[in-house]
């Protein structure tokens, strides 16, 4: 992966379009070579000269600077091409760590990764009712961070950056969660400030579905795709939007909040930030399960049986096995989802739509939705299932943490 400074990243928000100029040329050269080491390890100084276009003395000086910061490991001599064997170098990925955090509607998930983005360990817990408040969640994050560092035999002091995904409208610039209706008392919460005070670690805050889109663009189904939508269906419903290779937030941070979109055949109501939206109430995980129970009752198959307790993804599994009522549920959800995709496609014209989340990534829903879209002559983007599944948010969080931590590596 090519790592970019935060000021020029397509994932991080901000008004500046040009990266800030470091005060010293050595800092510029060190940053260039650091990225090349990350991309091409192991390599020699001669490789870095060729890849960077810098002179041999400049590369030697910059590499010495990186060595002094413990960012370079010497691996010994490489293979000779006829002359003196070159000394091989490798980026020291354990110089520090980054953390990715996903605050879901029902649970908290965290991962710890090295500076190559390799996940070292992870931690998760289900929320109790009392643990859904901002203060309680931040305490849980700190506890989880300490647990992961103990498991990785490292210190919390070596964690350079946290990135947190919040399930609601989020001002990524200010690090403020404006509204998260699936949690408790999450309105205008300065999450970045609270977490930095709690952990002492620089923190990035982003909408969870936007993070999933970043993850898919970095290492998933949207790698190399500049215009795409990531639609997450789970407890909630939302979308992450990439336009011309950049994450799109909108003027008021609500771009992609499709859980509030209208549903055909239902009367429209005013949007309320502290309430769930109409689309989410129609095809969120709980809504799909409610539709299943309704159809079961009409089909006289319930009678308190275990079928009533099935989760949305399990209902879709039954549809794959040929269950008639489960197939009706898939058709119900895919029709509403396809209508939403058409409306977004008429405005944004993405080339790809990726379906993710615990419910949305199911292949049966993906197949049924794509079949409905295929009837159109246009506004029919390619539909793909998420290749990262429920880990997409965490991969996106790791990616943003790596980008944000780069400058601190050279301090």
Steps between C-alpha positions, in 0.01 A plus 500: 500500500608856437473703821420869472536783745176594669480835325493337156309184584184424300353347815541784750296817481634853499500807282866505404583349163879526521714317755685720746870548417737366769749757623801283418589318181618203705146458629369491143756241393441290811126493435551394137739222597280387789214443257724319255630276778144415599407416142815313393653338812741337499718712271848649478620860499565459128135398456393812689722718278337350192145521636527853643720672244707644785878492504689224683640739768151642560352152539779396737444808714123452512530129576738581786236741634232229477732257677544749785119502538495117509298488179746287302628148564819365342461148366856429390636452150276424205584318178786643297455586134874481442641754740486554872183351654250775590388553858127427523266724697148455629243735648465435874126438518510442877642846570147585606139388469164642399150409613171479315170514687143434386219617728201295386141516604538198729873441549847652499775352282868595500818394320867577554725506193867553431623778272459281192130467579530137612245422772685381811205439733135592546246547777122525512218527751122518494341816641279484805233769521716704740804476272340675203564856624797701365691496829455124547603423140818708536590313819443170320725614214779580745457162671503321166810687390688398814389138459618488138837651586548242774418221255747646248769537769531871431426828676205733447767769458600338171150552354538801271142553384142390559227518237143453617191430292172634640155377385348835409547846354859598579697821446839347417681836506390582855491139621140547615221242477196712415245222535505122554140391563587131547703590810403688818540877543731535198423851379775756431757289686864627466625143471852587386556734795357253750704207369825696478447606862419142603785325314759770432517384136428716191162395361314518171119472503298401194159360411515120515365442150748749356773298671367183337519672161862597572575141597351363178694756296824414682488122509157385387250486215551864395877491455579716197138627465464880509118535500311259720245468779541281803159415649495342844200308630516377856341642813499828305506598133746746350726570204857612444552698179818518292506755217807533277705303749406711802272438794201735477358640825264773376451854627342394830660156548182312409601371155423130495247502784266293286336341802282812490406453132135465399348160426250459215146454623561647844386845607787746548576656837736778608857383566609495864865458599412318821284241326575227248400561139237347277733283289671364812163417652414314178814293425727524804572166664214529751257602224591199286448270798162664570393447137604134530287452811206673331519270199547195722186589693305539177642168382399339833852366556595689815314369805788607724750291305874561473441643153373822659839556665708494182724798427489676163805324358361162609173578321699571184679165548160330496418674174815348347372159614171560319269612782207678335424748779868589543518565126211744540698685768801524269278636224347753741839629614664497157217697338522780755880497480499505119264800499741686728801412282321624188424835664861540613630391160291763322676763712854363544543248217737257678661218305476257790278450804644285778258343745640445847414464864378193684182491287594681180802287411292184464546365142130423461401863560776616266385265223133597534579873502723480193230306315250779565744769388582309181152578365604866458668638190705733722537576873609140543844496664682175554407349837765323708497343844753639742819295499585621851160426653451630851873585519471781243457775761803378691719488190389853415587611852846344473556676168412843639709439811803412287461814292454725802795347684753546221610849597551396863735223392746765381480724807 
